[in-house]
């Protein structure tokens, strides 16, 4: 290790060892510090060339590599005991093209940081709802978000990528490699830079409908069936409805619908809000407001826990069938109110650009109409062991019941899938063989073996 420290130090790469005061903070994450997962050293490159230097030195000295972006993985697959942790969070550059249709962004940006750079330029990008989630990891893992009915999922925003591969080469991705970047979670190297689509900042209308949930199972069934009825004749691509079932402060476990309209306020946006708000009796809540995705992310940051314990699961269904709704309703009534977990649903509709024949070539399976269900068995980092056991047990039961329903899909959402249930064949299908070929070409010695996708 001493040789590596000297070599990389001479190249200007900042290295932080366990004895340094900042080491524990750098190893901290959404799931807290876990000493048994700590690397031997953290490398903090501030350029693509420095990332390349770290990879080359690790290859030459036989050191294992782990790669960190945002650090939100519940299963801490961004780190590895004794490895060199390549922390990308210093790669935060944003460069907008002259025509303002694309931006080249560093792999260390969070979604909040990206939107904060774009908004003063009158632009926005497709992101998820987690402000501190790493944008690159989110998009390469698939990338659900409130704007994907209008613009497509995160993976389909990627139009270019710069990669350090398993041979230590810094390359610009060609069309074949870009296909793997879109949804493959960088199983072949370190993506140090992405070029993505950006869009005019034309307003967001946003609010949350909290439904009276004393009989939670009945409310879930009523609202989801009402949604199905409303959606039969189609919905505007501006409209995103995100069902959420989890504990709310001073209210217990509540069924909520997050309403997001992408575009200026209009008679149409207000009419759709009225229809959705009328699904079931409601609790008092704030009115629909004009805002931006940046503000939505920042407001959510104030509401959600910044550090949690527990685990999560993923289930996908082709549609909200009667049986799927019944299982969601039954399991919702069992959510432990003392925890912080529950269900979050993301609905990919037929009209999403990601479901069209013109969607960019990708390995992602999230390009057909479906409902992705996040099953969150989590508790605040300071929560009791008893509550953690209860929510983890609930999440496992809910997952086991959902994968039995008639509408179950073969794939799950990769970042939220528990490692014991990870089925790469189910997720990637016929693309898995293509991914194995890319692995042989770009990382023949399996240097990158600790990510979400392990081939």
C-alpha positions in Angstrom: 0.0 0.0 0.0 2.9 2.4 0.7 4.1 2.1 -2.9 0.6 3.0 -4.1 0.3 6.0 -1.8 3.7 7.3 -3.0 2.9 6.8 -6.6 -0.6 8.4 -6.6 0.5 11.2 -4.3 3.1 12.1 -6.8 0.3 12.4 -9.4 -1.6 14.8 -7.2 -4.4 12.3 -6.2 -5.7 13.1 -2.8 -5.6 9.9 -0.6 -7.2 9.5 2.8 -6.1 6.7 5.1 -8.0 5.2 8.1 -5.8 7.3 10.5 -6.9 10.6 8.9 -9.6 12.5 10.7 -11.8 12.7 7.6 -11.8 9.0 6.8 -14.9 8.0 8.8 -16.9 10.9 7.3 -15.8 9.9 3.8 -16.9 6.3 4.5 -20.3 7.4 5.9 -23.3 6.9 3.7 -27.1 6.7 3.6 -26.9 3.6 5.7 -24.3 5.0 8.1 -20.7 3.8 8.8 -20.0 0.1 8.8 -16.5 -0.6 10.0 -16.5 -4.1 8.5 -17.0 -2.6 5.1 -14.4 0.1 5.2 -11.7 0.3 2.4 -8.0 0.4 3.1 -7.8 3.9 1.6 -10.1 6.4 -0.1 -8.9 8.0 -3.3 -10.4 11.4 -4.2 -9.5 12.1 -7.9 -10.6 15.4 -9.3 -10.3 14.6 -13.0 -10.9 11.8 -15.4 -7.1 11.5 -15.8 -6.7 11.1 -12.0 -9.3 8.3 -12.0 -7.3 6.6 -14.8 -4.1 6.9 -12.8 -5.8 5.3 -9.7 -7.1 2.4 -11.8 -3.8 1.9 -13.5 -1.9 1.8 -10.2 -4.4 -0.6 -8.7 -4.1 -2.9 -11.7 -0.3 -2.8 -11.4 -0.2 -3.5 -7.7 -3.1 -6.0 -7.5 -5.3 -3.8 -5.3 -9.0 -4.3 -5.4 -11.2 -1.4 -6.5 -14.6 -0.1 -5.2 -16.3 2.9 -6.8 -18.5 5.4 -5.0 -20.8 8.0 -6.4 -23.7 9.1 -4.2 -23.4 6.3 -1.7 -27.1 5.5 -1.4 -27.0 1.8 -2.1 -28.7 0.1 0.9 -26.3 -2.9 0.5 -23.1 -0.8 0.5 -21.9 -2.3 -2.8 -19.9 0.9 -3.4 -17.3 -0.1 -0.9 -15.3 -3.2 -0.1 -13.2 -4.3 2.9 -9.5 -3.5 2.2 -10.1 -2.1 -1.3 -9.1 1.2 -2.7 -12.3 3.2 -2.7 -12.4 5.5 -5.7 -14.7 8.3 -4.5 -16.0 10.3 -7.5 -17.6 13.1 -5.6 -15.0 15.7 -6.7 -16.0 15.2 -10.3 -18.7 17.9 -10.3 -18.3 19.8 -13.6 -21.3 20.8 -15.7 -20.8 22.1 -19.2 -23.9 23.0 -21.3 -23.8 22.7 -25.1 -24.1 25.8 -27.3 -27.6 24.8 -28.4 -28.7 24.1 -24.8 -29.9 20.6 -25.7 -27.2 18.6 -23.9 -24.9 19.0 -20.9 -21.7 17.1 -20.1 -21.6 16.3 -16.3 -19.1 14.8 -13.9 -19.9 11.4 -12.4 -19.7 12.8 -8.8 -22.7 15.1 -9.1 -25.8 14.5 -7.0 -29.2 15.2 -8.6 -29.5 18.4 -6.5 -26.1 19.7 -7.6 -26.9 19.0 -11.2 -30.3 20.9 -11.1 -28.7 23.8 -9.2 -26.1 24.2 -12.0 -28.8 24.0 -14.7 -31.6 26.2 -13.2 -29.8 29.5 -13.5 -29.3 28.8 -17.2 -33.1 28.2 -17.7 -32.7 24.4 -17.9 -33.6 21.2 -16.2 -32.8 17.5 -16.5 -34.6 14.3 -15.7 -33.7 13.2 -12.2 -35.2 11.1 -9.4 -36.6 12.5 -6.2 -33.5 12.0 -4.0 -31.5 15.2 -3.7 -28.4 13.5 -2.5 -28.5 10.5 -4.8 -25.6 10.3 -7.3 -27.0 11.3 -10.7 -24.7 9.1 -12.7 -25.4 5.9 -10.7 -29.2 6.7 -10.7 -29.3 7.2 -14.5 -27.1 4.2 -15.3 -29.1 1.9 -13.0 -32.3 2.8 -14.9 -33.5 6.0 -13.4 -37.2 6.5 -12.5 -38.4 10.1 -12.0 -41.3 12.5 -12.1 -40.5 13.7 -15.6 -40.1 10.4 -17.4 -43.6 10.4 -18.8 -42.7 13.5 -20.7 -39.0 12.9 -21.4 -38.2 9.2 -20.7 -36.3 7.4 -17.9 -32.8 8.4 -16.7 -31.0 5.7 -18.8 -32.5 7.2 -22.0 -31.2 10.6 -21.2 -27.6 9.5 -21.8 -26.1 10.4 -25.2 -22.4 10.2 -24.4 -20.0 8.8 -21.8 -16.3 8.8 -21.0 -15.1 5.6 -19.3 -12.0 4.3 -17.6 -12.2 0.6 -18.4 -10.7 -2.5 -16.8 -7.5 -2.1 -18.7 -6.9 1.4 -17.4 -7.8 3.0 -20.7 -9.7 6.3 -20.8 -12.1 6.0 -23.7 -15.1 7.7 -25.2 -18.0 5.2 -25.4 -19.0 4.1 -28.9 -22.6 3.1 -29.7 -22.1 -0.5 -28.4 -20.7 0.7 -25.1 -23.4 3.4 -24.8 -26.0 0.7 -25.0 -24.4 -1.0 -22.0 -24.1 2.3 -20.1 -27.8 2.9 -20.4 -29.0 0.6 -17.7 -25.9 -1.6 -17.1 -24.7 0.3 -13.9 -21.1 0.5 -15.2 -20.2 -3.2 -14.7 -17.3 -2.8 -17.1 -15.4 0.2 -15.7 -15.8 3.7 -14.1 -17.9 6.2 -16.0 -16.3 9.5 -15.2 -18.4 11.7 -17.3 -21.8 11.6 -19.0 -23.4 13.7 -21.7 -27.1 14.0 -21.1 -30.2 15.6 -22.6 -31.4 18.8 -20.9 -34.7 20.7 -21.3 -36.1 24.2 -21.0 -37.2 25.1 -17.5 -40.9 25.7 -18.1 -42.4 25.3 -14.7 -43.6 22.5 -12.4 -47.0 22.3 -10.7 -46.6 20.1 -7.6 -48.5 19.0 -4.6 -49.3 16.0 -2.4 -52.8 14.6 -1.8 -53.1 12.9 1.6 -56.1 10.6 1.7 -58.0 9.7 4.9 -56.4 6.4 5.9 -58.1 5.2 9.0 -59.1 2.1 7.0 -55.8 2.0 5.1 -56.6 -1.2 3.1 -59.9 0.3 1.9 -58.2 3.6 0.9 -55.4 1.9 -1.0 -58.0 -0.2 -3.0 -60.3 2.8 -3.6 -57.5 5.1 -4.8 -55.7 2.6 -7.0 -58.9 1.4 -8.7 -59.9 5.1 -9.3 -56.5 5.7 -10.8 -57.0 2.7 -13.2 -60.4 4.0 -14.2 -59.0 7.5 -14.9 -56.0 6.2 -16.8 -58.0 4.0 -19.2 -58.4 6.7 -21.7 -54.8 8.0 -21.3 -53.1 10.8 -19.4 -51.2 13.8 -20.6 -47.4 13.2 -20.8 -47.0 16.3 -18.6 -48.6 14.4 -15.7 -46.9 12.2 -13.1 -48.7 10.6 -10.2 -46.5 8.9 -7.6 -48.4 6.7 -5.0 -46.7 6.6 -1.6 -47.8 4.6 1.4 -45.8 5.2 4.6 -45.8 6.8 8.0 -46.4 10.6 8.0 -45.6 12.8 11.0 -48.5 12.9 13.5 -50.8 11.0 11.0 -49.7 7.4 11.2 -49.4 5.4 8.0 -51.1 7.3 5.2 -51.8 6.7 1.5 -50.6 9.8 -0.5 -50.4 10.7 -4.1 -47.6 13.0 -5.2 -49.0 15.1 -8.1 -46.4 16.6 -10.5 -47.4 18.5 -13.7 -44.4 19.3 -15.9 -45.2 22.7 -17.5 -46.9 26.0 -16.8 -50.1 26.1 -14.7 -53.2 25.9 -17.0 -56.9 25.0 -16.9 -55.8 21.5 -18.0 -53.3 21.0 -15.2 -55.9 22.2 -12.6 -58.6 19.9 -14.0 -56.3 16.9 -13.7 -55.4 17.8 -10.2 -59.1 18.1 -9.3 -59.8 14.6 -10.8 -56.9 13.0 -8.9 -57.7 14.8 -5.6 -61.3 13.4 -5.8 -60.2 9.8 -5.7 -61.1 9.4 -2.0 -61.8 11.6 1.1 -58.7 13.7 1.9 -56.8 15.0 4.8 -56.0 18.8 4.9 -52.9 19.6 2.9 -51.2 22.5 1.0 -52.5 23.6 -2.4 -50.8 22.8 -5.7 -47.9 25.2 -6.1 -45.7 26.4 -9.0 -42.2 25.3 -8.3 -39.1 23.6 -9.9 -37.7 20.1 -9.6 -34.8 21.6 -7.6 -37.2 22.9 -5.0 -39.1 19.7 -4.9 -35.9 17.7 -4.2 -34.8 20.2 -1.5 -38.2 20.1 0.2 -38.2 16.3 0.2 -34.7 16.4 1.8 -36.3 18.2 4.8 -38.9 15.5 5.2 -37.1 12.2 4.7 -34.4 10.6 6.9 -30.8 11.3 5.8 -29.5 8.1 7.3 -31.4 4.8 7.7 -31.0 1.2 8.7 -32.8 -1.8 7.4 -33.1 -3.0 3.8 -35.3 -2.7 0.8 -36.8 -4.9 -2.0 -38.2 -4.4 -5.4 -41.1 -5.9 -7.3 -42.4 -5.1 -10.7 -45.8 -5.7 -12.2 -47.0 -5.2 -15.7 -50.1 -3.3 -14.5 -52.2 -2.6 -11.4 -54.3 -5.8 -11.6 -57.1 -6.4 -9.2 -54.9 -9.1 -7.4 -51.9 -6.7 -7.2 -54.1 -4.0 -5.7 -55.5 -6.4 -3.2 -52.0 -7.5 -2.1 -50.8 -3.9 -1.9 -53.9 -3.0 0.2 -53.4 -6.0 2.6 -49.7 -5.4 3.0 -50.1 -1.6 3.5 -52.3 -2.3 6.5 -49.4 -4.2 8.0 -46.7 -1.4 7.6 -45.2 -0.8 11.1 -46.1 2.8 12.0 -43.1 3.1 14.2 -40.7 2.7 11.3 -40.0 4.9 8.3 -40.7 2.4 5.5 -43.5 1.5 3.3 -44.4 1.4 -0.4 -43.4 3.8 -3.2 -44.8 3.1 -6.7 -43.5 4.4 -10.0 -45.8 4.0 -13.0 -44.2 3.8 -16.4 -47.0 4.5 -18.9 -47.4 3.4 -22.5 -47.0 7.0 -23.6 -43.5 7.4 -22.0 -40.8 8.1 -24.6 -38.9 5.2 -23.1 -41.6 2.8 -24.3 -41.5 4.0 -27.9 -39.7 2.6 -30.8 -37.5 5.7 -30.9 -36.0 5.2 -27.4 -32.2 5.0 -27.4 -30.7 1.6 -27.6 -30.1 0.3 -24.1 -29.9 -2.8 -21.9 -32.5 -1.5 -19.5 -35.6 -3.5 -19.1 -37.6 -0.5 -18.0 -38.7 0.4 -21.5 -42.1 -1.3 -21.4 -45.3 -0.2 -19.5 -45.1 -1.4 -15.9 -45.3 -0.5 -12.2 -42.1 -0.6 -10.2 -42.8 -1.1 -6.5 -40.2 0.0 -3.9 -40.6 -1.9 -0.7 -38.8 0.0 2.0 -38.0 -1.9 5.3 -36.2 1.0 6.9 -35.9 2.9 10.2 -34.1 6.0 11.2 -30.4 5.4 12.0 -31.2 6.1 15.7 -34.3 3.8 15.7 -34.5 0.7 18.0 -33.4 -2.8 17.0 -37.0 -4.0 17.6 -38.5 -1.6 15.2 -35.8 -2.4 12.6 -36.6 -6.1 12.9 -40.3 -5.4 12.5 -40.0 -3.3 9.3 -37.4 -5.6 7.8 -39.7 -8.6 8.4 -42.7 -6.7 6.9 -40.7 -5.8 3.8 -39.7 -9.4 3.2 -43.3 -10.6 3.6 -44.6 -7.8 1.3 -42.1 -8.7 -1.4 -42.9 -12.4 -1.1 -46.6 -11.8 -1.6 -46.1 -9.3 -4.5 -44.0 -11.6 -6.6 -46.9 -14.2 -6.6 -49.5 -11.9 -8.2 -50.8 -12.5 -11.6 -49.3 -9.4 -13.1 -45.7 -9.9 -11.8 -43.0 -9.0 -14.3 -39.7 -10.9 -14.8 -37.6 -7.9 -13.9 -37.1 -5.9 -10.7 -35.6 -2.4 -10.2 -31.9 -3.1 -10.0 -30.7 -0.6 -7.3 -33.5 -1.7 -4.9 -33.3 -5.4 -5.4 -32.1 -7.3 -2.4 -28.9 -9.3 -3.3 -30.5 -12.6 -2.4 -33.3 -12.0 -4.9 -31.1 -10.5 -7.7 -31.9 -12.3 -11.0 -29.8 -10.8 -13.8 -31.4 -13.1 -16.3 -34.8 -11.8 -15.3 -33.7 -8.2 -15.4 -31.7 -8.2 -18.6 -33.1 -11.1 -20.5 -31.6 -11.4 -24.0 -29.3 -8.4 -23.3 -27.3 -10.4 -20.7 -25.2 -12.1 -23.3 -24.4 -8.8 -25.0 -23.4 -7.5 -21.5 -21.1 -10.5 -21.0 -19.4 -9.7 -24.4 -18.9 -6.1 -23.4 -17.4 -7.3 -20.1 -14.9 -9.4 -22.0 -14.0 -6.5 -24.2 -13.7 -3.8 -21.6 -12.8 -5.6 -18.3 -11.4 -9.0 -19.2 -9.8 -9.5 -15.8 -12.9 -8.5 -13.9 -11.3 -5.6 -12.1 -14.7 -4.1 -11.5 -16.4 -6.8 -9.6 -18.2 -5.0 -6.7 -21.0 -3.1 -8.3 -24.8 -3.7 -8.7 -24.1 -6.0 -11.7 -21.5 -8.7 -11.2 -20.6 -10.7 -14.3 
